[in-house]
Amino acid sequence: MLEVRQEFKRRQTGCLAAWIAPSTDGHGLFLVHSVFTDQKSWKRISEMIVKKLDTKDGGLEGVIGGPPLVGLFESPLESLNLSTTSENE
């Protein structure tokens, strides 16, 4: 369910990147990151997820074992160093 939401975000205008990092100990802990061009894009895409995905699968609340730690941060885009090409190319 997490990957479906991240893939959905990646396909939307206003989302620069979205990925998941599982814990190295394999105990079901995930770090979920998304980078948006602005807060307006984040809000619009989040509302789309609620309308299009949560209505189909019930949302994440039923499968999360505890309250998520959520934060919203602001950073200049040039400081993020988002590359669309692989270093090996």
PDB file of N, CA, C and O in Angstrom:
ATOM      1  N   MET A   1       0.825  -1.195   0.000  1.00  0.00           N
ATOM      2  CA  MET A   1       0.000   0.000   0.000  1.00  0.00           C
ATOM      3  C   MET A   1       0.873   1.265   0.000  1.00  0.00           C
ATOM      4  O   MET A   1       0.529   2.265  -0.631  1.00  0.00           O
ATOM      5  N   LEU A   2       1.983   1.210   0.700  1.00  0.00           N
ATOM      6  CA  LEU A   2       2.879   2.361   0.712  1.00  0.00           C
ATOM      7  C   LEU A   2       3.455   2.618  -0.678  1.00  0.00           C
ATOM      8  O   LEU A   2       3.482   3.755  -1.148  1.00  0.00           O
ATOM      9  N   GLU A   3       3.914   1.555  -1.325  1.00  0.00           N
ATOM     10  CA  GLU A   3       4.519   1.714  -2.650  1.00  0.00           C
ATOM     11  C   GLU A   3       3.493   2.204  -3.670  1.00  0.00           C
ATOM     12  O   GLU A   3       3.834   2.999  -4.546  1.00  0.00           O
ATOM     13  N   VAL A   4       2.258   1.750  -3.576  1.00  0.00           N
ATOM     14  CA  VAL A   4       1.209   2.219  -4.491  1.00  0.00           C
ATOM     15  C   VAL A   4       1.023   3.719  -4.334  1.00  0.00           C
ATOM     16  O   VAL A   4       0.888   4.437  -5.325  1.00  0.00           O
ATOM     17  N   ARG A   5       1.014   4.192  -3.101  1.00  0.00           N
ATOM     18  CA  ARG A   5       0.845   5.615  -2.866  1.00  0.00           C
ATOM     19  C   ARG A   5       2.055   6.417  -3.355  1.00  0.00           C
ATOM     20  O   ARG A   5       1.901   7.509  -3.901  1.00  0.00           O
ATOM     21  N   GLN A   6       3.240   5.879  -3.160  1.00  0.00           N
ATOM     22  CA  GLN A   6       4.431   6.579  -3.630  1.00  0.00           C
ATOM     23  C   GLN A   6       4.452   6.635  -5.157  1.00  0.00           C
ATOM     24  O   GLN A   6       4.802   7.665  -5.733  1.00  0.00           O
ATOM     25  N   GLU A   7       4.084   5.551  -5.807  1.00  0.00           N
ATOM     26  CA  GLU A   7       4.029   5.532  -7.271  1.00  0.00           C
ATOM     27  C   GLU A   7       2.977   6.513  -7.772  1.00  0.00           C
ATOM     28  O   GLU A   7       3.206   7.218  -8.754  1.00  0.00           O
ATOM     29  N   PHE A   8       1.838   6.566  -7.114  1.00  0.00           N
ATOM     30  CA  PHE A   8       0.785   7.521  -7.476  1.00  0.00           C
ATOM     31  C   PHE A   8       1.329   8.946  -7.388  1.00  0.00           C
ATOM     32  O   PHE A   8       1.117   9.751  -8.294  1.00  0.00           O
ATOM     33  N   LYS A   9       2.028   9.253  -6.298  1.00  0.00           N
ATOM     34  CA  LYS A   9       2.603  10.591  -6.127  1.00  0.00           C
ATOM     35  C   LYS A   9       3.583  10.912  -7.246  1.00  0.00           C
ATOM     36  O   LYS A   9       3.549  12.002  -7.817  1.00  0.00           O
ATOM     37  N   ARG A  10       4.460   9.954  -7.558  1.00  0.00           N
ATOM     38  CA  ARG A  10       5.488  10.192  -8.581  1.00  0.00           C
ATOM     39  C   ARG A  10       4.874  10.557  -9.931  1.00  0.00           C
ATOM     40  O   ARG A  10       5.492  11.280 -10.712  1.00  0.00           O
ATOM     41  N   ARG A  11       3.676  10.072 -10.213  1.00  0.00           N
ATOM     42  CA  ARG A  11       3.028  10.334 -11.501  1.00  0.00           C
ATOM     43  C   ARG A  11       2.320  11.686 -11.552  1.00  0.00           C
ATOM     44  O   ARG A  11       1.853  12.093 -12.616  1.00  0.00           O
ATOM     45  N   GLN A  12       2.234  12.386 -10.426  1.00  0.00           N
ATOM     46  CA  GLN A  12       1.497  13.643 -10.377  1.00  0.00           C
ATOM     47  C   GLN A  12       2.426  14.838 -10.601  1.00  0.00           C
ATOM     48  O   GLN A  12       3.564  14.856 -10.130  1.00  0.00           O
ATOM     49  N   THR A  13       1.921  15.822 -11.321  1.00  0.00           N
ATOM     50  CA  THR A  13       2.631  17.083 -11.470  1.00  0.00           C
ATOM     51  C   THR A  13       2.736  17.736 -10.097  1.00  0.00           C
ATOM     52  O   THR A  13       1.748  17.845  -9.371  1.00  0.00           O
ATOM     53  N   GLY A  14       3.933  18.163  -9.754  1.00  0.00           N
ATOM     54  CA  GLY A  14       4.149  18.795  -8.460  1.00  0.00           C
ATOM     55  C   GLY A  14       4.887  17.908  -7.482  1.00  0.00           C
ATOM     56  O   GLY A  14       5.335  18.382  -6.438  1.00  0.00           O
ATOM     57  N   CYS A  15       5.025  16.620  -7.798  1.00  0.00           N
ATOM     58  CA  CYS A  15       5.813  15.708  -6.978  1.00  0.00           C
ATOM     59  C   CYS A  15       7.150  15.499  -7.689  1.00  0.00           C
ATOM     60  O   CYS A  15       7.196  15.010  -8.817  1.00  0.00           O
ATOM     61  N   LEU A  16       8.224  15.873  -7.018  1.00  0.00           N
ATOM     62  CA  LEU A  16       9.549  15.744  -7.611  1.00  0.00           C
ATOM     63  C   LEU A  16      10.153  14.364  -7.380  1.00  0.00           C
ATOM     64  O   LEU A  16      10.904  13.864  -8.217  1.00  0.00           O
ATOM     65  N   ALA A  17       9.827  13.750  -6.246  1.00  0.00           N
ATOM     66  CA  ALA A  17      10.353  12.420  -5.922  1.00  0.00           C
ATOM     67  C   ALA A  17       9.538  11.833  -4.790  1.00  0.00           C
ATOM     68  O   ALA A  17       8.985  12.564  -3.969  1.00  0.00           O
ATOM     69  N   ALA A  18       9.464  10.512  -4.747  1.00  0.00           N
ATOM     70  CA  ALA A  18       8.777   9.809  -3.671  1.00  0.00           C
ATOM     71  C   ALA A  18       9.394   8.419  -3.565  1.00  0.00           C
ATOM     72  O   ALA A  18       9.505   7.709  -4.564  1.00  0.00           O
ATOM     73  N   TRP A  19       9.792   8.033  -2.366  1.00  0.00           N
ATOM     74  CA  TRP A  19      10.422   6.733  -2.184  1.00  0.00           C
ATOM     75  C   TRP A  19      10.191   6.216  -0.777  1.00  0.00           C
ATOM     76  O   TRP A  19       9.740   6.949   0.103  1.00  0.00           O
ATOM     77  N   ILE A  20      10.504   4.947  -0.576  1.00  0.00           N
ATOM     78  CA  ILE A  20      10.345   4.270   0.714  1.00  0.00           C
ATOM     79  C   ILE A  20      11.672   3.614   1.073  1.00  0.00           C
ATOM     80  O   ILE A  20      12.340   3.029   0.220  1.00  0.00           O
ATOM     81  N   ALA A  21      12.045   3.719   2.346  1.00  0.00           N
ATOM     82  CA  ALA A  21      13.249   3.055   2.841  1.00  0.00           C
ATOM     83  C   ALA A  21      12.851   2.140   3.999  1.00  0.00           C
ATOM     84  O   ALA A  21      12.500   2.629   5.073  1.00  0.00           O
ATOM     85  N   PRO A  22      12.901   0.822   3.800  1.00  0.00           N
ATOM     86  CA  PRO A  22      12.576  -0.094   4.901  1.00  0.00           C
ATOM     87  C   PRO A  22      13.709  -0.148   5.916  1.00  0.00           C
ATOM     88  O   PRO A  22      14.869   0.096   5.582  1.00  0.00           O
ATOM     89  N   SER A  23      13.363  -0.468   7.153  1.00  0.00           N
ATOM     90  CA  SER A  23      14.395  -0.587   8.189  1.00  0.00           C
ATOM     91  C   SER A  23      15.324  -1.745   7.863  1.00  0.00           C
ATOM     92  O   SER A  23      14.913  -2.714   7.224  1.00  0.00           O
ATOM     93  N   THR A  24      16.554  -1.651   8.292  1.00  0.00           N
ATOM     94  CA  THR A  24      17.527  -2.690   7.988  1.00  0.00           C
ATOM     95  C   THR A  24      17.348  -3.927   8.854  1.00  0.00           C
ATOM     96  O   THR A  24      17.887  -4.985   8.530  1.00  0.00           O
ATOM     97  N   ASP A  25      16.602  -3.817   9.946  1.00  0.00           N
ATOM     98  CA  ASP A  25      16.399  -4.983  10.810  1.00  0.00           C
ATOM     99  C   ASP A  25      15.182  -5.810  10.412  1.00  0.00           C
ATOM    100  O   ASP A  25      14.931  -6.862  11.000  1.00  0.00           O
ATOM    101  N   GLY A  26      14.423  -5.346   9.421  1.00  0.00           N
ATOM    102  CA  GLY A  26      13.297  -6.109   8.907  1.00  0.00           C
ATOM    103  C   GLY A  26      12.095  -6.179   9.826  1.00  0.00           C
ATOM    104  O   GLY A  26      11.290  -7.103   9.712  1.00  0.00           O
ATOM    105  N   HIS A  27      11.953  -5.236  10.728  1.00  0.00           N
ATOM    106  CA  HIS A  27      10.850  -5.267  11.681  1.00  0.00           C
ATOM    107  C   HIS A  27       9.666  -4.395  11.286  1.00  0.00           C
ATOM    108  O   HIS A  27       8.952  -3.908  12.163  1.00  0.00           O
ATOM    109  N   GLY A  28       9.440  -4.189  10.016  1.00  0.00           N
ATOM    110  CA  GLY A  28       8.244  -3.491   9.553  1.00  0.00           C
ATOM    111  C   GLY A  28       8.235  -1.994   9.784  1.00  0.00           C
ATOM    112  O   GLY A  28       7.168  -1.383   9.835  1.00  0.00           O
ATOM    113  N   LEU A  29       9.397  -1.397   9.924  1.00  0.00           N
ATOM    114  CA  LEU A  29       9.494   0.055  10.080  1.00  0.00           C
ATOM    115  C   LEU A  29       9.922   0.637   8.740  1.00  0.00           C
ATOM    116  O   LEU A  29      10.885   0.170   8.132  1.00  0.00           O
ATOM    117  N   PHE A  30       9.202   1.663   8.279  1.00  0.00           N
ATOM    118  CA  PHE A  30       9.486   2.260   6.983  1.00  0.00           C
ATOM    119  C   PHE A  30       9.641   3.762   7.114  1.00  0.00           C
ATOM    120  O   PHE A  30       8.917   4.409   7.871  1.00  0.00           O
ATOM    121  N   LEU A  31      10.587   4.309   6.374  1.00  0.00           N
ATOM    122  CA  LEU A  31      10.746   5.746   6.243  1.00  0.00           C
ATOM    123  C   LEU A  31      10.172   6.096   4.875  1.00  0.00           C
ATOM    124  O   LEU A  31      10.652   5.606   3.853  1.00  0.00           O
ATOM    125  N   VAL A  32       9.158   6.931   4.854  1.00  0.00           N
ATOM    126  CA  VAL A  32       8.470   7.282   3.619  1.00  0.00           C
ATOM    127  C   VAL A  32       8.761   8.752   3.322  1.00  0.00           C
ATOM    128  O   VAL A  32       8.443   9.627   4.128  1.00  0.00           O
ATOM    129  N   HIS A  33       9.367   9.021   2.163  1.00  0.00           N
ATOM    130  CA  HIS A  33       9.747  10.376   1.771  1.00  0.00           C
ATOM    131  C   HIS A  33       9.025  10.777   0.498  1.00  0.00           C
ATOM    132  O   HIS A  33       8.823   9.970  -0.409  1.00  0.00           O
ATOM    133  N   SER A  34       8.644  12.036   0.457  1.00  0.00           N
ATOM    134  CA  SER A  34       8.090  12.626  -0.757  1.00  0.00           C
ATOM    135  C   SER A  34       8.583  14.060  -0.832  1.00  0.00           C
ATOM    136  O   SER A  34       8.656  14.754   0.183  1.00  0.00           O
ATOM    137  N   VAL A  35       8.921  14.502  -2.036  1.00  0.00           N
ATOM    138  CA  VAL A  35       9.379  15.871  -2.248  1.00  0.00           C
ATOM    139  C   VAL A  35       8.442  16.512  -3.263  1.00  0.00           C
ATOM    140  O   VAL A  35       8.260  16.009  -4.372  1.00  0.00           O
ATOM    141  N   PHE A  36       7.857  17.625  -2.860  1.00  0.00           N
ATOM    142  CA  PHE A  36       6.908  18.340  -3.701  1.00  0.00           C
ATOM    143  C   PHE A  36       7.454  19.718  -4.035  1.00  0.00           C
ATOM    144  O   PHE A  36       8.284  20.261  -3.306  1.00  0.00           O
ATOM    145  N   THR A  37       6.986  20.278  -5.137  1.00  0.00           N
ATOM    146  CA  THR A  37       7.440  21.602  -5.532  1.00  0.00           C
ATOM    147  C   THR A  37       6.995  22.674  -4.547  1.00  0.00           C
ATOM    148  O   THR A  37       7.696  23.665  -4.341  1.00  0.00           O
ATOM    149  N   ASP A  38       5.833  22.476  -3.943  1.00  0.00           N
ATOM    150  CA  ASP A  38       5.331  23.451  -2.975  1.00  0.00           C
ATOM    151  C   ASP A  38       4.236  22.811  -2.126  1.00  0.00           C
ATOM    152  O   ASP A  38       3.799  21.690  -2.388  1.00  0.00           O
ATOM    153  N   GLN A  39       3.804  23.546  -1.108  1.00  0.00           N
ATOM    154  CA  GLN A  39       2.800  23.024  -0.183  1.00  0.00           C
ATOM    155  C   GLN A  39       1.451  22.821  -0.867  1.00  0.00           C
ATOM    156  O   GLN A  39       0.696  21.917  -0.507  1.00  0.00           O
ATOM    157  N   LYS A  40       1.154  23.659  -1.847  1.00  0.00           N
ATOM    158  CA  LYS A  40      -0.099  23.528  -2.593  1.00  0.00           C
ATOM    159  C   LYS A  40      -0.142  22.192  -3.333  1.00  0.00           C
ATOM    160  O   LYS A  40      -1.179  21.529  -3.358  1.00  0.00           O
ATOM    161  N   SER A  41       0.978  21.797  -3.934  1.00  0.00           N
ATOM    162  CA  SER A  41       1.050  20.504  -4.635  1.00  0.00           C
ATOM    163  C   SER A  41       0.891  19.357  -3.658  1.00  0.00           C
ATOM    164  O   SER A  41       0.175  18.395  -3.937  1.00  0.00           O
ATOM    165  N   TRP A  42       1.555  19.449  -2.508  1.00  0.00           N
ATOM    166  CA  TRP A  42       1.427  18.413  -1.482  1.00  0.00           C
ATOM    167  C   TRP A  42      -0.038  18.226  -1.075  1.00  0.00           C
ATOM    168  O   TRP A  42      -0.532  17.101  -0.996  1.00  0.00           O
ATOM    169  N   LYS A  43      -0.719  19.338  -0.819  1.00  0.00           N
ATOM    170  CA  LYS A  43      -2.116  19.265  -0.392  1.00  0.00           C
ATOM    171  C   LYS A  43      -2.998  18.663  -1.489  1.00  0.00           C
ATOM    172  O   LYS A  43      -3.835  17.802  -1.217  1.00  0.00           O
ATOM    173  N   ARG A  44      -2.805  19.120  -2.722  1.00  0.00           N
ATOM    174  CA  ARG A  44      -3.614  18.626  -3.842  1.00  0.00           C
ATOM    175  C   ARG A  44      -3.418  17.130  -4.046  1.00  0.00           C
ATOM    176  O   ARG A  44      -4.389  16.392  -4.212  1.00  0.00           O
ATOM    177  N   ILE A  45      -2.175  16.683  -4.033  1.00  0.00           N
ATOM    178  CA  ILE A  45      -1.877  15.260  -4.253  1.00  0.00           C
ATOM    179  C   ILE A  45      -2.375  14.422  -3.082  1.00  0.00           C
ATOM    180  O   ILE A  45      -2.892  13.325  -3.292  1.00  0.00           O
ATOM    181  N   SER A  46      -2.234  14.909  -1.873  1.00  0.00           N
ATOM    182  CA  SER A  46      -2.739  14.189  -0.697  1.00  0.00           C
ATOM    183  C   SER A  46      -4.251  14.016  -0.764  1.00  0.00           C
ATOM    184  O   SER A  46      -4.771  12.951  -0.435  1.00  0.00           O
ATOM    185  N   GLU A  47      -4.948  15.047  -1.185  1.00  0.00           N
ATOM    186  CA  GLU A  47      -6.400  14.952  -1.337  1.00  0.00           C
ATOM    187  C   GLU A  47      -6.780  13.966  -2.434  1.00  0.00           C
ATOM    188  O   GLU A  47      -7.779  13.258  -2.312  1.00  0.00           O
ATOM    189  N   MET A  48      -5.992  13.917  -3.502  1.00  0.00           N
ATOM    190  CA  MET A  48      -6.245  12.948  -4.573  1.00  0.00           C
ATOM    191  C   MET A  48      -6.079  11.519  -4.056  1.00  0.00           C
ATOM    192  O   MET A  48      -6.849  10.632  -4.425  1.00  0.00           O
ATOM    193  N   ILE A  49      -5.080  11.296  -3.207  1.00  0.00           N
ATOM    194  CA  ILE A  49      -4.860   9.961  -2.647  1.00  0.00           C
ATOM    195  C   ILE A  49      -6.057   9.536  -1.803  1.00  0.00           C
ATOM    196  O   ILE A  49      -6.508   8.394  -1.888  1.00  0.00           O
ATOM    197  N   VAL A  50      -6.564  10.446  -0.996  1.00  0.00           N
ATOM    198  CA  VAL A  50      -7.730  10.134  -0.167  1.00  0.00           C
ATOM    199  C   VAL A  50      -8.923   9.768  -1.041  1.00  0.00           C
ATOM    200  O   VAL A  50      -9.628   8.798  -0.763  1.00  0.00           O
ATOM    201  N   LYS A  51      -9.147  10.545  -2.099  1.00  0.00           N
ATOM    202  CA  LYS A  51     -10.309  10.313  -2.968  1.00  0.00           C
ATOM    203  C   LYS A  51     -10.163   9.077  -3.848  1.00  0.00           C
ATOM    204  O   LYS A  51     -11.130   8.341  -4.044  1.00  0.00           O
ATOM    205  N   LYS A  52      -8.962   8.839  -4.382  1.00  0.00           N
ATOM    206  CA  LYS A  52      -8.797   7.774  -5.368  1.00  0.00           C
ATOM    207  C   LYS A  52      -8.303   6.449  -4.794  1.00  0.00           C
ATOM    208  O   LYS A  52      -8.707   5.388  -5.269  1.00  0.00           O
ATOM    209  N   LEU A  53      -7.445   6.489  -3.789  1.00  0.00           N
ATOM    210  CA  LEU A  53      -6.872   5.246  -3.265  1.00  0.00           C
ATOM    211  C   LEU A  53      -7.520   4.801  -1.958  1.00  0.00           C
ATOM    212  O   LEU A  53      -7.874   3.632  -1.803  1.00  0.00           O
ATOM    213  N   ASP A  54      -7.673   5.731  -1.020  1.00  0.00           N
ATOM    214  CA  ASP A  54      -8.244   5.362   0.279  1.00  0.00           C
ATOM    215  C   ASP A  54      -9.658   4.817   0.141  1.00  0.00           C
ATOM    216  O   ASP A  54     -10.056   3.927   0.893  1.00  0.00           O
ATOM    217  N   THR A  55     -10.421   5.344  -0.816  1.00  0.00           N
ATOM    218  CA  THR A  55     -11.783   4.850  -1.006  1.00  0.00           C
ATOM    219  C   THR A  55     -11.795   3.421  -1.546  1.00  0.00           C
ATOM    220  O   THR A  55     -12.775   2.699  -1.364  1.00  0.00           O
ATOM    221  N   LYS A  56     -10.715   3.009  -2.208  1.00  0.00           N
ATOM    222  CA  LYS A  56     -10.631   1.648  -2.763  1.00  0.00           C
ATOM    223  C   LYS A  56     -10.083   0.634  -1.758  1.00  0.00           C
ATOM    224  O   LYS A  56     -10.569  -0.494  -1.683  1.00  0.00           O
ATOM    225  N   ASP A  57      -9.068   1.038  -0.983  1.00  0.00           N
ATOM    226  CA  ASP A  57      -8.425   0.056  -0.092  1.00  0.00           C
ATOM    227  C   ASP A  57      -8.571   0.359   1.401  1.00  0.00           C
ATOM    228  O   ASP A  57      -8.026  -0.365   2.234  1.00  0.00           O
ATOM    229  N   GLY A  58      -9.291   1.406   1.738  1.00  0.00           N
ATOM    230  CA  GLY A  58      -9.527   1.707   3.144  1.00  0.00           C
ATOM    231  C   GLY A  58      -8.479   2.590   3.798  1.00  0.00           C
ATOM    232  O   GLY A  58      -8.634   2.964   4.960  1.00  0.00           O
ATOM    233  N   GLY A  59      -7.428   2.928   3.089  1.00  0.00           N
ATOM    234  CA  GLY A  59      -6.401   3.801   3.643  1.00  0.00           C
ATOM    235  C   GLY A  59      -5.396   3.074   4.505  1.00  0.00           C
ATOM    236  O   GLY A  59      -5.521   1.873   4.749  1.00  0.00           O
ATOM    237  N   LEU A  60      -4.406   3.803   4.962  1.00  0.00           N
ATOM    238  CA  LEU A  60      -3.293   3.220   5.713  1.00  0.00           C
ATOM    239  C   LEU A  60      -3.573   3.057   7.202  1.00  0.00           C
ATOM    240  O   LEU A  60      -2.894   2.269   7.862  1.00  0.00           O
ATOM    241  N   GLU A  61      -4.539   3.767   7.749  1.00  0.00           N
ATOM    242  CA  GLU A  61      -4.764   3.749   9.184  1.00  0.00           C
ATOM    243  C   GLU A  61      -4.984   2.342   9.732  1.00  0.00           C
ATOM    244  O   GLU A  61      -4.537   2.031  10.836  1.00  0.00           O
ATOM    245  N   GLY A  62      -5.662   1.501   8.978  1.00  0.00           N
ATOM    246  CA  GLY A  62      -5.960   0.144   9.429  1.00  0.00           C
ATOM    247  C   GLY A  62      -4.769  -0.794   9.436  1.00  0.00           C
ATOM    248  O   GLY A  62      -4.829  -1.854  10.059  1.00  0.00           O
ATOM    249  N   VAL A  63      -3.684  -0.432   8.760  1.00  0.00           N
ATOM    250  CA  VAL A  63      -2.520  -1.322   8.679  1.00  0.00           C
ATOM    251  C   VAL A  63      -1.291  -0.778   9.393  1.00  0.00           C
ATOM    252  O   VAL A  63      -0.269  -1.461   9.473  1.00  0.00           O
ATOM    253  N   ILE A  64      -1.377   0.437   9.908  1.00  0.00           N
ATOM    254  CA  ILE A  64      -0.246   1.016  10.630  1.00  0.00           C
ATOM    255  C   ILE A  64      -0.331   0.586  12.084  1.00  0.00           C
ATOM    256  O   ILE A  64      -1.388   0.691  12.708  1.00  0.00           O
ATOM    257  N   GLY A  65       0.797   0.094  12.632  1.00  0.00           N
ATOM    258  CA  GLY A  65       0.823  -0.421  13.994  1.00  0.00           C
ATOM    259  C   GLY A  65       0.845   0.639  15.073  1.00  0.00           C
ATOM    260  O   GLY A  65       0.561   0.330  16.231  1.00  0.00           O
ATOM    261  N   GLY A  66       1.161   1.837  14.750  1.00  0.00           N
ATOM    262  CA  GLY A  66       1.221   2.917  15.732  1.00  0.00           C
ATOM    263  C   GLY A  66       1.101   4.237  15.017  1.00  0.00           C
ATOM    264  O   GLY A  66       1.025   4.283  13.790  1.00  0.00           O
ATOM    265  N   PRO A  67       1.084   5.309  15.775  1.00  0.00           N
ATOM    266  CA  PRO A  67       0.961   6.602  15.104  1.00  0.00           C
ATOM    267  C   PRO A  67       2.219   6.929  14.304  1.00  0.00           C
ATOM    268  O   PRO A  67       3.330   6.758  14.804  1.00  0.00           O
ATOM    269  N   PRO A  68       2.056   7.396  13.072  1.00  0.00           N
ATOM    270  CA  PRO A  68       3.233   7.752  12.272  1.00  0.00           C
ATOM    271  C   PRO A  68       3.845   9.057  12.768  1.00  0.00           C
ATOM    272  O   PRO A  68       3.149   9.928  13.291  1.00  0.00           O
ATOM    273  N   LEU A  69       5.129   9.175  12.600  1.00  0.00           N
ATOM    274  CA  LEU A  69       5.832  10.423  12.864  1.00  0.00           C
ATOM    275  C   LEU A  69       5.842  11.194  11.554  1.00  0.00           C
ATOM    276  O   LEU A  69       6.465  10.763  10.583  1.00  0.00           O
ATOM    277  N   VAL A  70       5.162  12.322  11.519  1.00  0.00           N
ATOM    278  CA  VAL A  70       4.981  13.068  10.285  1.00  0.00           C
ATOM    279  C   VAL A  70       5.583  14.453  10.448  1.00  0.00           C
ATOM    280  O   VAL A  70       5.416  15.101  11.482  1.00  0.00           O
ATOM    281  N   GLY A  71       6.283  14.896   9.414  1.00  0.00           N
ATOM    282  CA  GLY A  71       6.844  16.245   9.428  1.00  0.00           C
ATOM    283  C   GLY A  71       6.760  16.865   8.055  1.00  0.00           C
ATOM    284  O   GLY A  71       6.777  16.166   7.042  1.00  0.00           O
ATOM    285  N   LEU A  72       6.672  18.169   8.027  1.00  0.00           N
ATOM    286  CA  LEU A  72       6.645  18.919   6.783  1.00  0.00           C
ATOM    287  C   LEU A  72       7.799  19.902   6.843  1.00  0.00           C
ATOM    288  O   LEU A  72       7.891  20.699   7.776  1.00  0.00           O
ATOM    289  N   PHE A  73       8.674  19.853   5.860  1.00  0.00           N
ATOM    290  CA  PHE A  73       9.873  20.677   5.855  1.00  0.00           C
ATOM    291  C   PHE A  73       9.941  21.480   4.570  1.00  0.00           C
ATOM    292  O   PHE A  73       9.370  21.091   3.551  1.00  0.00           O
ATOM    293  N   GLU A  74      10.636  22.590   4.626  1.00  0.00           N
ATOM    294  CA  GLU A  74      10.810  23.423   3.442  1.00  0.00           C
ATOM    295  C   GLU A  74      12.297  23.554   3.154  1.00  0.00           C
ATOM    296  O   GLU A  74      13.101  23.779   4.058  1.00  0.00           O
ATOM    297  N   SER A  75      12.651  23.409   1.882  1.00  0.00           N
ATOM    298  CA  SER A  75      14.048  23.492   1.483  1.00  0.00           C
ATOM    299  C   SER A  75      14.127  24.064   0.079  1.00  0.00           C
ATOM    300  O   SER A  75      13.267  23.771  -0.751  1.00  0.00           O
ATOM    301  N   PRO A  76      15.148  24.881  -0.208  1.00  0.00           N
ATOM    302  CA  PRO A  76      15.309  25.361  -1.584  1.00  0.00           C
ATOM    303  C   PRO A  76      15.524  24.171  -2.521  1.00  0.00           C
ATOM    304  O   PRO A  76      16.305  23.272  -2.212  1.00  0.00           O
ATOM    305  N   LEU A  77      14.846  24.164  -3.646  1.00  0.00           N
ATOM    306  CA  LEU A  77      14.933  23.026  -4.568  1.00  0.00           C
ATOM    307  C   LEU A  77      16.358  22.715  -4.987  1.00  0.00           C
ATOM    308  O   LEU A  77      16.715  21.545  -5.115  1.00  0.00           O
ATOM    309  N   GLU A  78      17.177  23.728  -5.202  1.00  0.00           N
ATOM    310  CA  GLU A  78      18.546  23.473  -5.655  1.00  0.00           C
ATOM    311  C   GLU A  78      19.370  22.739  -4.597  1.00  0.00           C
ATOM    312  O   GLU A  78      20.366  22.097  -4.934  1.00  0.00           O
ATOM    313  N   SER A  79      18.978  22.821  -3.335  1.00  0.00           N
ATOM    314  CA  SER A  79      19.726  22.126  -2.285  1.00  0.00           C
ATOM    315  C   SER A  79      19.403  20.637  -2.220  1.00  0.00           C
ATOM    316  O   SER A  79      20.125  19.878  -1.573  1.00  0.00           O
ATOM    317  N   LEU A  80      18.335  20.212  -2.879  1.00  0.00           N
ATOM    318  CA  LEU A  80      17.924  18.809  -2.818  1.00  0.00           C
ATOM    319  C   LEU A  80      18.744  17.916  -3.733  1.00  0.00           C
ATOM    320  O   LEU A  80      18.817  16.708  -3.506  1.00  0.00           O
ATOM    321  N   ASN A  81      19.360  18.476  -4.755  1.00  0.00           N
ATOM    322  CA  ASN A  81      20.212  17.720  -5.667  1.00  0.00           C
ATOM    323  C   ASN A  81      19.486  16.496  -6.226  1.00  0.00           C
ATOM    324  O   ASN A  81      20.028  15.391  -6.221  1.00  0.00           O
ATOM    325  N   LEU A  82      18.275  16.695  -6.701  1.00  0.00           N
ATOM    326  CA  LEU A  82      17.504  15.608  -7.287  1.00  0.00           C
ATOM    327  C   LEU A  82      17.970  15.372  -8.712  1.00  0.00           C
ATOM    328  O   LEU A  82      17.894  16.265  -9.555  1.00  0.00           O
ATOM    329  N   SER A  83      18.448  14.182  -8.974  1.00  0.00           N
ATOM    330  CA  SER A  83      18.932  13.834 -10.295  1.00  0.00           C
ATOM    331  C   SER A  83      17.991  12.822 -10.923  1.00  0.00           C
ATOM    332  O   SER A  83      17.534  11.897 -10.252  1.00  0.00           O
ATOM    333  N   THR A  84      17.702  12.989 -12.194  1.00  0.00           N
ATOM    334  CA  THR A  84      16.836  12.042 -12.881  1.00  0.00           C
ATOM    335  C   THR A  84      17.627  11.001 -13.638  1.00  0.00           C
ATOM    336  O   THR A  84      17.035  10.119 -14.261  1.00  0.00           O
ATOM    337  N   THR A  85      18.943  11.072 -13.607  1.00  0.00           N
ATOM    338  CA  THR A  85      19.757  10.079 -14.295  1.00  0.00           C
ATOM    339  C   THR A  85      20.613   9.322 -13.292  1.00  0.00           C
ATOM    340  O   THR A  85      20.948   9.842 -12.227  1.00  0.00           O
ATOM    341  N   SER A  86      20.955   8.123 -13.630  1.00  0.00           N
ATOM    342  CA  SER A  86      21.807   7.301 -12.773  1.00  0.00           C
ATOM    343  C   SER A  86      23.262   7.735 -12.896  1.00  0.00           C
ATOM    344  O   SER A  86      23.682   8.223 -13.945  1.00  0.00           O
ATOM    345  N   GLU A  87      24.020   7.558 -11.836  1.00  0.00           N
ATOM    346  CA  GLU A  87      25.440   7.895 -11.871  1.00  0.00           C
ATOM    347  C   GLU A  87      26.219   7.005 -12.834  1.00  0.00           C
ATOM    348  O   GLU A  87      27.288   7.388 -13.308  1.00  0.00           O
ATOM    349  N   ASN A  88      25.683   5.815 -13.125  1.00  0.00           N
ATOM    350  CA  ASN A  88      26.367   4.878 -14.016  1.00  0.00           C
ATOM    351  C   ASN A  88      26.118   5.176 -15.491  1.00  0.00           C
ATOM    352  O   ASN A  88      26.760   4.580 -16.357  1.00  0.00           O
ATOM    353  N   GLU A  89      25.196   6.088 -15.787  1.00  0.00           N
ATOM    354  CA  GLU A  89      24.900   6.383 -17.194  1.00  0.00           C
ATOM    355  C   GLU A  89      25.872   7.354 -17.774  1.00  0.00           C
ATOM    356  O   GLU A  89      25.765   7.708 -18.948  1.00  0.00           O
TER     357      GLU A  89
END
